[in-house]
């Protein structure tokens, strides 16, 4: 369970999208799901930001050590 949302272990993910486009929503969601200690509100704000392509690209290209801080400041 993450932030009140159940995430099924071993759930099938469609990796074909992330392989063909590293800046797709699926790639961003995979990274977002890997972050720890983010609130539901921060998670939902990040999801809203990802509706715009420019945020998808920025988030994926951001250094790993900055992604968590970016989400925490939303």
C-alpha positions as CSV (number, residue, x, y, z in Angstrom):
1,X,0.0,0.0,0.0
2,X,1.3,3.5,-0.9
3,X,-0.3,6.6,0.6
4,X,-3.6,4.8,1.1
5,X,-3.6,3.4,-2.4
6,X,-3.1,-0.3,-2.8
7,X,-0.5,-1.3,-5.4
8,X,-0.6,-4.9,-6.3
9,X,2.8,-6.5,-6.2
10,X,3.7,-8.2,-9.5
11,X,1.0,-6.2,-11.4
12,X,1.6,-6.4,-15.1
13,X,3.1,-3.2,-16.6
14,X,3.1,-2.3,-20.3
15,X,6.8,-1.7,-21.0
16,X,6.3,-1.3,-24.7
17,X,5.4,2.4,-24.3
18,X,8.4,3.2,-22.1
19,X,10.8,1.4,-24.4
20,X,9.6,3.4,-27.5
21,X,9.2,6.7,-25.7
22,X,11.2,7.3,-22.5
23,X,9.2,10.5,-21.8
24,X,5.8,8.9,-21.8
25,X,3.3,9.1,-19.0
26,X,4.0,5.4,-18.1
27,X,7.7,6.1,-17.6
28,X,6.9,9.1,-15.3
29,X,4.4,7.1,-13.3
30,X,7.0,4.3,-12.8
31,X,9.4,6.8,-11.4
32,X,6.8,8.5,-9.3
33,X,5.7,5.1,-7.9
34,X,9.3,4.3,-6.9
35,X,9.5,7.5,-4.7
36,X,9.0,7.0,-1.0
37,X,7.5,9.2,1.6
38,X,5.2,11.3,-0.6
39,X,1.7,12.2,0.4
40,X,-1.4,11.4,-1.6
41,X,-1.7,15.1,-2.3
42,X,1.8,15.4,-3.7
43,X,1.2,12.2,-5.7
44,X,-1.9,13.6,-7.2
45,X,-0.3,17.0,-7.9
46,X,2.5,15.3,-9.8
47,X,0.0,13.3,-11.8
48,X,-1.8,16.5,-12.7
49,X,1.5,18.0,-13.8
50,X,2.2,15.0,-16.0
51,X,-0.8,15.8,-18.1
52,X,1.4,18.3,-19.9
53,X,4.2,16.9,-22.1
54,X,6.7,19.5,-21.0
55,X,6.5,18.2,-17.4
56,X,6.9,14.6,-18.5
57,X,10.2,15.5,-20.2
58,X,11.5,17.7,-17.4
59,X,10.7,15.0,-14.8
60,X,12.4,12.2,-16.6
61,X,15.5,14.3,-17.5
62,X,15.8,15.6,-13.9
63,X,18.7,14.1,-11.9
64,X,17.5,11.2,-9.7
65,X,18.4,13.0,-6.5
66,X,16.1,16.0,-7.4
67,X,13.0,14.1,-8.3
68,X,11.8,13.4,-4.8
69,X,12.5,17.0,-3.7
70,X,10.6,18.3,-6.7
71,X,7.5,16.2,-5.8
72,X,7.8,17.1,-2.1
73,X,7.6,20.8,-3.0
74,X,4.4,20.5,-5.1
